[in-house]
C-alpha cells in the first residue's frame, strides 16, 4: 500500500529559487539615489583573486590597473581619474566573498571587464536584522551567545532584550525559540545584538482564546494570510518504485547504498530541536530524503508536503564526498524551514507588532501580498534576502552536524551547469558560492586562499553528526 501524504497543490521549488511577495512599504526604503544611479558593468561576490591585477566575479574576470579607482559603495563616481576615491586601503579590501560593483568596459568574447572603478560594500558597519529560530545555545555566561538565522548572535548587557512570558531570563533561552534581532557583525564573526526580541514557541495552546497582550489589548485570533494557498489538496503518493505528485512522476533509484547515504546525511542535518518537537506542534516537519532518477541538477523540495526532499541521482553523482552532498541537502532543509516563518509571525503577530521599528524591516521579506505586476517590482530585494538567509543557515546546519561548510561553495559550482564539462576546473562559482565564501571567511575562518577552488580541495568525508 503506497504511503500517502496530502499537500497543497503547488509545484516543487528548486533550491535555486524561492518566489515570495514583498510588503509594498519596502519600496519606500529604497534610496532615490540608488534608483537613478549608473548601472555597474558587473556586480556580485568575488570568487577568486588574482593579484596584483584582477579578480573574478560571476564567471567574469575583472582586470585592474594602477589607474583603477577603489571606493565604498555609495561613493560618487568621479568623471576624471585625477581625483581617485580610494587607494591602498580599499584595494586591500578585495578578497574572496567581498561584494563589489565594477564599472568599466566589457569584452564579451573573453568575458573580461577592464575596470575603471571598483566599489566595495563595507559589511563591517552594516546594521543587520532578521527573524530566525535558535538552533543552538552556545553559551549563557558571562554573556548569552546563540546560533540563529545563520549567525552567531551575542547578547550583551547593553542589548535591549525582551522575553516572552514563558522565558524568565537568558538562562531559559533554548534551541527552538525564535528571536527577532538587530545588530552589527564584529571582526570575530559574532553579531553583537543591539536589540533582541525572543518569541514564544508555545503554539500548542489554543489560539482562539482572547488573551491580553502586554499593551493590555485583546490579542486577535490569528487568521490565514490573505493570499494563503488554497486548501485544495493534491495527493503525493510514495510507493516502492516511484513518487507521484499530481501529474508528475519521479522514479525512485534502485541504488540502495545511495538511498541509505542520502537519507542518513539528510537526517543528520535536521536540527535536534526540530526532531524533539511534539508530534502535534504546528512547526513539526517530518523530513524524508529520496534519491530519484531524474535529469534535474537541483534538489527538489515540496514545502507543503512537510519535508519531502528529492535528490536526483545525476546530481549526487557529481559530488566528491559526503560534505558536498550535505551542502545541497542542507539547502533543501532550509527551504522547508523558511516556510515556517510566516506561520511564526502569524501566531505571534501581537507581540511582534510591539517591536514596530525592528519588525518593519526584518519581517518585510515574509509579507504575504498578492503576486502580480506590482508584487514583482518589490520582490527582487527581499527575495535576495531570503536566498542569503538560506545560504548561510545551510552552512550553520552543516557545521553543527559535523560536515565541512567550506565544501558548500564547491558543491554549487559542480551543481550549476546543466551538463558538466570534461574539465571541471574551468567551472565558475555562482553567486551563492560567493556569498557563502563571505560568511565562511567571517564565521568559519581558516587559512585564506587566493582562489576559491583551493578552499574546496580537502574535506572530511567521514563526518558524522555531533552529539
Phi, psi and omega per residue, in radians:
X1 nan 2.166 -3.136
X2 -1.101 2.580 3.034
X3 -1.453 2.204 -3.042
X4 -1.930 2.275 3.051
X5 -2.062 2.391 3.097
X6 -1.757 2.375 -3.111
X7 -2.537 2.708 3.081
X8 -1.122 2.677 -3.051
X9 -1.376 1.677 3.114
X10 -2.511 2.667 3.132
X11 -1.322 2.694 3.076
X12 -1.093 2.575 3.121
X13 -1.753 2.079 3.049
X14 -1.269 2.535 -3.014
X15 -1.095 -0.302 3.141
X16 -1.415 -0.247 -3.056
X17 -2.319 2.449 3.061
X18 -2.463 1.876 -3.074
X19 -1.502 2.291 -3.084
X20 -2.658 2.541 3.081
X21 -1.486 2.862 -3.052
X22 -2.261 2.565 3.089
X23 -1.091 2.337 -3.095
X24 -1.080 -0.451 3.131
X25 -1.070 -0.373 -3.106
X26 -1.073 -0.474 -3.136
X27 -1.095 -0.585 -3.134
X28 -1.200 -0.267 -3.130
X29 -1.484 -0.136 -3.088
X30 -1.490 2.103 3.114
X31 -1.048 2.414 -3.130
X32 -1.110 -0.512 3.139
X33 -1.072 -0.620 3.142
X34 -1.202 -0.680 -3.084
X35 -1.136 -0.439 -3.058
X36 -1.956 0.085 -3.073
X37 -1.268 2.716 3.048
X38 -1.098 2.394 -3.108
X39 -1.339 2.373 3.089
X40 -1.158 2.684 3.056
X41 -1.180 -0.703 3.082
X42 -2.611 2.506 3.079
X43 -2.448 2.638 3.126
X44 2.666 -2.923 -3.115
X45 -1.607 2.429 3.082
X46 -1.270 2.203 -3.127
X47 -1.949 -0.143 3.063
X48 -2.749 2.536 3.115
X49 -2.103 2.287 -3.139
X50 -2.131 1.395 -3.096
X51 -1.163 2.591 0.095
X52 -1.755 0.148 -2.927
X53 -2.298 0.576 3.060
X54 2.991 3.013 3.102
X55 -2.794 2.957 -3.123
X56 -1.950 2.452 3.065
X57 -2.439 2.173 3.072
X58 0.912 0.697 3.093
X59 1.394 0.052 3.106
X60 -1.964 2.488 3.108
X61 -1.586 2.283 3.116
X62 -1.843 2.117 3.114
X63 -1.697 2.300 3.092
X64 -2.054 2.717 3.105
X65 -2.294 -3.121 3.103
X66 -1.127 -0.379 -3.129
X67 -1.592 -0.160 3.124
X68 -1.121 2.294 -3.112
X69 -1.638 2.459 3.136
X70 -2.138 2.481 3.101
X71 -2.912 3.061 3.126
X72 -1.400 2.615 3.061
X73 -1.059 2.342 -3.073
X74 1.879 -0.274 3.117
X75 -1.298 2.609 3.113
X76 -1.294 2.314 -3.141
X77 -1.394 2.044 -3.103
X78 -1.224 2.652 -3.141
X79 -1.323 -0.709 -3.126
X80 -1.897 2.784 -3.127
X81 -1.590 0.096 -3.111
X82 -1.262 -0.400 -3.116
X83 -2.089 1.354 -3.095
X84 -1.066 2.526 -3.128
X85 -1.572 -0.086 3.135
X86 -2.959 2.706 3.128
X87 -2.391 -2.084 -3.033
X88 -0.924 -1.007 -3.073
X89 -0.975 -0.747 -3.123
X90 -1.280 -0.599 3.046
X91 -1.067 -0.672 -3.120
X92 -1.187 -0.298 3.139
X93 -1.380 -0.096 3.091
X94 -1.276 1.899 -3.140
X95 -2.688 2.827 3.137
X96 -1.011 2.280 3.129
X97 1.707 -0.218 3.125
X98 -1.302 2.436 3.100
X99 -1.571 2.219 -3.077
X100 -2.281 2.703 2.941
X101 -2.109 2.142 -3.034
X102 -1.973 2.279 3.082
X103 -1.979 2.323 -3.130
X104 2.915 -2.924 -3.091
X105 -1.744 2.262 -3.105
X106 -1.715 2.357 2.980
X107 -1.862 1.775 -3.014
X108 -1.190 -0.467 -3.104
X109 -1.138 -0.719 -3.107
X110 -1.897 0.191 3.099
X111 0.858 0.998 -3.110
X112 -2.336 2.485 3.085
X113 -2.076 2.169 3.053
X114 -1.520 1.840 -2.978
X115 -1.374 2.252 2.957
X116 -1.679 -0.589 3.138
X117 -2.472 2.382 3.074
X118 -2.184 2.054 3.096
X119 -1.832 2.334 -3.029
X120 -2.073 2.326 3.127
X121 -1.336 2.254 3.102
X122 -1.636 1.772 -3.119
X123 -1.432 -0.230 -3.064
X124 -1.139 -0.515 -3.077
X125 -1.925 0.177 -3.098
X126 -1.369 2.419 3.054
X127 -1.535 2.164 -3.119
X128 -1.919 2.535 3.095
X129 -2.584 2.754 3.138
X130 3.083 3.094 3.086
X131 -2.192 2.182 -3.122
X132 -2.648 2.803 3.112
X133 -1.495 2.494 3.105
X134 -1.355 2.065 -3.123
X135 -1.587 -0.436 -3.112
X136 -2.783 2.440 2.976
X137 -1.672 1.914 -3.057
X138 -1.355 -0.738 3.089
X139 -2.742 2.709 3.083
X140 -1.920 -0.672 3.140
X141 -2.239 2.590 0.024
X142 -1.270 -0.296 3.083
X143 -2.335 2.675 3.110
X144 -1.343 2.181 3.062
X145 -2.246 2.193 -3.088
X146 -2.222 2.703 3.000
X147 -1.794 2.022 -3.102
X148 -2.687 2.487 3.061
X149 1.039 0.439 3.130
X150 1.465 0.044 3.105
X151 -2.020 2.840 2.888
X152 -1.792 1.972 -2.989
X153 -1.817 2.217 -3.122
X154 -1.830 2.171 3.123
X155 -1.811 2.006 -3.072
X156 -1.802 2.990 3.071
X157 -1.043 -0.392 -3.141
X158 -1.494 -0.164 -3.122
X159 -1.229 2.354 3.050
X160 -1.393 1.862 -2.990
X161 -1.967 2.442 3.006
X162 -2.284 2.297 3.105
X163 -1.925 2.617 3.021
X164 -1.326 3.049 -3.059
X165 -1.097 -0.545 -3.082
X166 -1.570 0.156 3.058
X167 -2.230 1.972 -3.026
X168 -1.494 -0.559 -3.072
X169 -2.776 -3.140 3.124
X170 -1.035 -0.503 -3.129
X171 -1.156 -0.358 -3.126
X172 -1.644 -0.070 3.127
X173 -1.173 2.359 -3.050
X174 -2.515 2.849 3.075
X175 -1.087 2.456 -3.092
X176 1.739 -0.331 3.043
X177 -1.310 2.648 3.118
X178 -1.813 2.663 -3.141
X179 -2.418 2.328 3.006
X180 -1.760 2.085 -2.956
X181 -2.280 2.848 3.033
X182 -2.621 2.361 -3.127
X183 3.123 -2.935 -3.118
X184 -2.258 2.570 3.111
X185 -1.418 2.398 3.083
X186 -1.730 2.971 3.141
X187 -1.143 -0.338 3.127
X188 -1.469 0.061 3.116
X189 1.506 -0.022 3.109
X190 -1.617 2.423 3.040
X191 -1.576 1.980 -3.131
X192 -1.479 1.994 -3.039
X193 -1.363 2.250 2.979
X194 -1.501 -0.568 3.099
X195 -2.404 2.517 3.082
X196 -2.574 2.027 3.113
X197 -1.974 1.913 -3.129
X198 -1.458 2.467 -3.017
X199 -2.023 2.294 -3.118
X200 -1.097 2.548 3.056
X201 -1.976 0.342 3.114
X202 -1.439 1.283 -3.078
X203 -1.604 -0.058 -3.058
X204 -1.287 -0.531 -3.107
X205 -1.272 2.709 -3.053
X206 -1.061 2.301 3.134
X207 -1.610 -0.039 -3.130
X208 -1.432 -0.189 3.133
X209 -1.224 2.560 3.079
X210 -1.532 1.768 3.140
X211 -1.871 2.678 3.141
X212 -1.494 2.372 3.047
X213 -1.459 3.058 3.134
X214 -1.068 -0.413 -3.126
X215 -1.432 -0.118 3.126
X216 1.614 -0.065 -3.141
X217 -1.616 2.574 3.110
X218 -1.052 2.432 3.107
X219 -1.475 2.220 -3.119
X220 -1.223 2.596 3.106
X221 -1.226 2.230 -3.141
X222 -1.031 2.374 3.094
X223 -2.075 2.713 3.092
X224 -1.043 2.577 3.085
X225 -0.986 2.684 -3.067
X226 -0.985 -0.644 -3.102
X227 -1.929 0.548 3.114
X228 -1.039 2.557 -3.139
X229 -1.000 2.574 3.108
X230 -1.137 2.738 -3.086
X231 -1.517 0.179 3.041
X232 -1.039 2.109 -3.017
X233 -1.660 2.594 3.125
X234 -2.206 2.192 -3.069
X235 -1.272 2.393 2.967
X236 -1.960 2.016 -3.104
X237 -1.908 2.236 3.115
X238 -2.060 1.979 3.090
X239 -1.925 -2.965 -3.137
X240 -1.298 -0.236 -3.061
X241 -2.135 -0.326 -3.081
X242 -2.705 2.799 3.009
X243 -2.002 2.140 -3.129
X244 -1.979 2.175 3.134
X245 -2.222 1.769 -3.045
X246 1.085 -2.144 3.137
X247 -1.608 -0.006 -3.111
X248 -1.696 2.351 3.139
X249 -2.173 2.305 3.125
X250 -2.079 2.125 3.139
X251 -1.342 2.208 3.141
X252 -1.315 2.311 -3.135
X253 -1.109 2.459 3.097
X254 -1.517 -0.016 3.133
X255 -1.336 1.677 -3.062
X256 -1.153 -0.574 3.111
X257 -1.118 -0.719 3.107
X258 -1.176 -0.748 3.120
X259 -1.010 -0.788 -3.136
X260 -1.120 -0.710 -3.130
X261 -1.143 -0.820 3.138
X262 -1.077 -0.792 -3.116
X263 -1.133 -0.769 -3.092
X264 -1.164 -0.781 3.131
X265 -1.121 -0.750 3.131
X266 -1.046 -0.825 -3.133
X267 -1.161 -0.566 3.067
X268 -1.051 -0.576 -3.055
X269 -1.440 -0.341 -3.127
X270 -1.146 2.207 -3.102
X271 -1.007 2.474 -3.129
X272 -1.029 -0.700 -3.109
X273 -1.062 -0.577 -3.136
X274 -1.269 -0.672 3.118
X275 -1.121 -0.508 -3.057
X276 -1.557 -0.039 3.128
X277 -1.167 2.539 3.068
X278 -1.048 2.652 -3.084
X279 -1.033 -0.598 -3.076
X280 -1.557 0.090 3.127
X281 -1.257 2.286 -3.133
X282 -1.024 -0.421 -3.113
X283 -1.497 -0.046 -3.096
X284 -1.188 2.328 3.065
X285 -2.220 2.192 3.109
X286 -1.713 1.662 -3.066
X287 -1.319 2.492 2.973
X288 -2.430 2.429 -3.054
X289 -2.148 2.126 -3.048
X290 -2.289 2.277 3.047
X291 -1.468 2.279 -3.101
X292 -2.230 2.660 3.082
X293 -1.490 1.532 -3.071
X294 -2.381 2.434 -3.071
X295 -1.284 -0.083 -3.111
X296 -1.148 2.680 3.059
X297 -1.985 0.528 3.077
X298 -2.347 2.565 2.993
X299 -1.228 2.416 3.141
X300 -1.863 2.275 3.122
X301 -2.100 2.636 -3.111
X302 -2.258 1.450 -3.035
X303 -0.886 -0.695 -3.075
X304 -1.291 -0.160 3.113
X305 -1.587 0.105 3.110
X306 1.057 0.878 2.934
X307 1.909 0.235 3.092
X308 -1.371 2.141 -3.140
X309 -2.234 2.143 -3.131
X310 -1.844 2.337 -3.126
X311 -2.032 1.949 3.094
X312 -1.084 2.362 -3.131
X313 -1.094 -0.551 3.137
X314 -1.137 -0.563 3.101
X315 -1.281 -0.800 -3.128
X316 -1.036 -0.590 -3.105
X317 -1.182 -0.312 -3.117
X318 -1.348 -0.368 -2.998
X319 -1.526 2.540 -3.039
X320 -1.589 -0.242 -3.095
X321 -2.809 3.025 -3.114
X322 -1.136 -0.546 -3.120
X323 -1.103 -0.702 3.140
X324 -1.213 -0.667 3.058
X325 -1.149 -0.671 3.120
X326 -1.067 -0.555 -3.107
X327 -1.091 -0.774 -3.121
X328 -1.335 -0.542 3.078
X329 -1.198 -0.694 3.105
X330 -1.086 -0.670 3.108
X331 -1.125 -0.719 3.097
X332 -1.111 -0.687 3.098
X333 -1.085 -0.751 -3.111
X334 -1.195 -0.533 3.040
X335 -0.995 -0.772 3.132
X336 -1.209 -0.700 -3.133
X337 -1.121 -0.602 3.136
X338 -1.112 -0.461 3.129
X339 -1.181 -0.297 -3.135
X340 -1.374 -0.422 -3.010
X341 -1.054 -0.837 3.093
X342 -1.015 -0.596 3.122
X343 -1.154 -0.752 3.121
X344 -1.079 -0.693 3.119
X345 -1.122 -0.760 -3.141
X346 -1.111 -0.783 -3.104
X347 -1.196 -0.384 -3.086
X348 -2.141 0.460 -2.986
X349 -1.139 -0.505 -3.140
X350 -1.168 -0.846 -3.126
X351 -1.246 -0.617 3.123
X352 -1.192 -0.543 3.131
X353 -1.098 -0.451 -3.141
X354 -1.245 -0.295 3.110
X355 -1.607 0.567 -2.958
X356 -0.432 -1.240 -3.051
X357 -1.066 -0.700 -3.132
X358 -1.197 -0.784 -3.071
X359 -1.200 -0.556 -3.072
X360 -0.985 -0.689 3.140
X361 -1.496 -0.811 -3.011
X362 -1.174 -0.539 -3.057
X363 -1.686 -0.082 -3.104
X364 -0.965 -0.713 -3.115
X365 -1.074 -0.325 -3.067
X366 -1.778 0.243 3.139
X367 -1.094 2.324 3.132
X368 -1.760 1.501 3.063
X369 -1.983 2.720 -3.133
X370 -1.118 2.289 3.080
X371 -1.285 2.527 3.122
X372 3.124 -2.862 -3.126
X373 -1.041 -0.769 -3.133
X374 -1.176 -0.732 -3.130
X375 -1.036 -0.664 -3.122
X376 -1.159 -0.485 3.113
X377 -1.098 -0.678 -3.044
X378 -1.578 -0.184 -2.907
X379 -1.296 -0.520 -2.948
X380 -0.972 -0.912 -3.054
X381 -1.109 -0.776 -3.085
X382 -1.369 -0.499 3.042
X383 -1.115 -0.670 3.079
X384 -1.097 -0.727 3.138
X385 -1.095 -0.699 3.135
X386 -1.208 -0.654 3.080
X387 -1.095 -0.798 -3.126
X388 -1.120 -0.623 3.057
X389 -1.057 -0.792 3.106
X390 -1.033 -0.793 -3.043
X391 -1.136 -0.655 -3.117
X392 -1.445 -0.603 3.096
X393 -1.143 -0.615 3.089
X394 -1.045 -0.693 3.083
X395 -1.100 -0.704 3.133
X396 -1.113 -0.770 3.125
X397 -1.082 -0.723 3.123
X398 -1.086 -0.869 -3.076
X399 -1.093 -0.729 -3.090
X400 -1.275 -0.368 3.094
X401 -1.581 -0.036 3.091
X402 1.629 0.214 3.090
X403 -1.698 2.737 -3.079
X404 -1.415 1.886 -3.105
X405 -1.155 -0.357 3.122
X406 -1.185 -0.191 3.091
X407 -1.441 -0.254 -3.081
X408 -1.050 -0.857 3.134
X409 -1.020 -0.634 3.121
X410 -1.177 -0.628 3.107
X411 -1.021 -0.809 -3.078
X412 -1.272 -0.461 3.040
X413 -1.149 -0.699 3.137
X414 -1.309 -0.520 -3.084
X415 -1.455 -0.345 -2.966
X416 -1.100 -0.926 -3.023
X417 -1.289 2.650 3.066
X418 -1.159 -0.582 3.108
X419 -2.377 2.278 -3.125
X420 -1.263 2.396 3.046
X421 -1.311 2.871 3.131
X422 -1.073 -0.642 3.129
X423 -1.883 1.723 -3.082
X424 -1.216 -0.234 3.124
X425 -1.195 -0.253 3.126
X426 -1.465 -0.147 -3.118
X427 -1.167 2.480 3.081
X428 -1.673 2.734 3.124
X429 -1.474 2.310 3.097
X430 -1.297 3.020 -3.057
X431 -1.029 -0.682 -3.097
X432 -1.118 -0.585 3.092
X433 -1.109 -0.713 3.125
X434 -1.078 -0.762 3.119
X435 -1.106 -0.723 -3.133
X436 -1.164 -0.594 3.056
X437 -1.075 -0.661 3.120
X438 -1.087 -0.779 3.126
X439 -1.187 -0.718 3.140
X440 -1.084 -0.754 -3.139
X441 -1.161 -0.437 -3.122
X442 -1.568 -0.757 -2.969
X443 -1.928 -0.332 -3.102
X444 -2.250 0.930 -2.959
X445 -1.107 2.492 2.926
X446 -2.624 -3.089 -3.102
X447 -0.904 2.162 -3.036
X448 -1.287 2.108 3.074
X449 -1.439 2.806 3.042
X450 -1.621 -0.250 3.102
X451 -2.276 2.349 -3.069
X452 -1.025 -0.528 -3.099
X453 -1.105 -0.512 -3.135
X454 -1.120 -0.516 -3.091
X455 -1.289 -0.276 -3.142
X456 -1.821 0.264 -3.026
X457 -1.298 -0.538 -3.108
X458 -2.242 2.753 3.133
X459 -2.818 2.769 3.041
X460 -1.574 1.763 -3.053
X461 -1.468 -0.054 3.133
X462 -2.025 0.481 -3.099
X463 -1.097 2.509 3.074
X464 -2.333 2.839 -3.080
X465 -1.107 2.379 3.114
X466 -1.321 2.586 3.132
X467 -1.175 nan nan
